[in-house]
């Protein structure tokens, strides 16, 4: 009888421990590709955002602070930046790209994406931008995924468009 009670207590403890660890894991905030926001090996993405352009020497510039962009991510992973909108109401396109009569480019440094807009066209307030960060262990070969195709990237990494 004592052996049976001991075995029952051990089984209950194992089941209880398993449920606690599963519950804790399931409650972690998730991002694209699974995982939690504190994990540096997780695909992350922004919502669509607009730029507050500042004109310097006929070039419009905007800097976006992005804590997820680290030196390691820049060295081994990928930072994809897409734009959409403008007067043409363009679909999402990888940057650099031309929108309306303007060329939009970007550069990436740890913690920051710096956008630049050059051209003779009027700057549309409907330009929107989005970045996706992909750590090295989540990359696939370019023959398996066209990283310049916004819809393919979102589909592969399960990112809501």
N, C-alpha and C positions, 0 to 999 in steps of 0.2 A: 504494500500500500504506500509506504514512504517513497519507494523508488518511482512509483507511478506519479505521485504528487511532485516529486523533484523533476521528472521528465516533463510533466505538464508545465511547471513553472519555467523551465528552460525554453520550451517551445514558445510559451507566451512571451518571454523576454526577447527571443529571436524575432518573432513576428512584430512585436512592438518596436524594436530597434529598426527593422527593415522599413516599417511604415513611417517612422520619423525621418529617416534619411531620404526616402522617396518624396515625402511631403516637402521637406526643406528644398530639395532639388527642383521640384515642380513650382515652388513659389519664387524662384529667382527671376528677376526681370529678364525677359527675352528680347533679343534683337535678331536681325536677319541672320540666317545660318545657324541659329540656336546659340545657347550660352547666356551669359549674363553681362551686364554693362561694364562691370569691373574687370572682365577678362580681356586682356590685350590680344588674344587670339580669336576674336570674334568679328565677323563682318558687321560694320555699323553703317548707318546712313542718316542723312539729315532729311527734314521735311523740305519742301520747296520754299525758298526764301527769295526776297528781292534784295537788290543792292542799293545802298545809299552812296551813289557816285560822288566823288570829289574830283574836281578838275585840276590837273597839274600839267602845265606846258602842253595844252591841247589834248591831253590824254585823260580820260576818265578812269579813276581807280577806286577800288573798294577792297578792304581787307576784312576777312571773316576769321574770327578766332575759332579754332577747332582743336580741342584738347586731345582728341583721339589720334591726331597726327604726330607721331613720334619719329625720332631719327631712325629707329629700327624699322618702322613701317615704311619709311621712305626708301631705306636701303634694300629691304627684302620683299615688301608687299606692294600694293597698288593703291593709289588714290585716283578715283575716277571722278570727273566733274562734268556735269551735264547742264545744258541751258535749254530753255524753251520760251515761247511767247514772242514778244515783239509785235510790231504792226502786222507782220505776216502770220502771226499766230502759229509759229512753227512748233512741230512736235519736238520731244526731247532729242537733243543732239549732243554728242560728245564735244567737249571743248578741246582745242580752239576751234572756232567756227564763225561764219559770217551770219549775222542776223540783220535784216533790213539792209541798210547801207553801212553797217558797222562791223568791225572785226573784234571778237571777244576772245581774249587769251587769259591764261592764268599761270601762276607759279605757286609752288608749294614749299613751305618751310615748316619745321617742327612747330606745331601749334597754330599755323596760319595758312590760309589760302588767300592769295592776292590776285584779284581780277583786274584786267585792264581792257578798256574799250576804246578803240580808235576808229575814226571814220568821220565822214561828212554828214551822216544822217542824223536826224533828230533821235535822241535817246528815248526809247519807249519805256514807260513806267511799268509795262507788263512783262518785262524780262524777269524770269524766275530761274533760280539755280538750285542744284542739289548735288551733294557729294556722297560718294560711297567709298568706304575704306575697307580694304581686303588684306588681311595679314597673310604672310607667306604660306602658312600651313593650310590656308583655304583657297589658294590659287589653283587653277587648272590650266592645262596647256592652251595656248591660243588657237590650236586646231580644234579643241573641244568647245571653246566658248569665245565668241567675238566680243571682246570687252568694249568695243565702240558701239555696240548695239544695246541701247538702253533697255528695251523690252526683254532681250535675251538674258542680260545680266540680272534684271529684276526677277525673271522667271527662275533662273538657275539658283539664285541665293534666297528665293522666297521673300522678296521685298515687295510690299504693296506699292503699286504705281500710283 
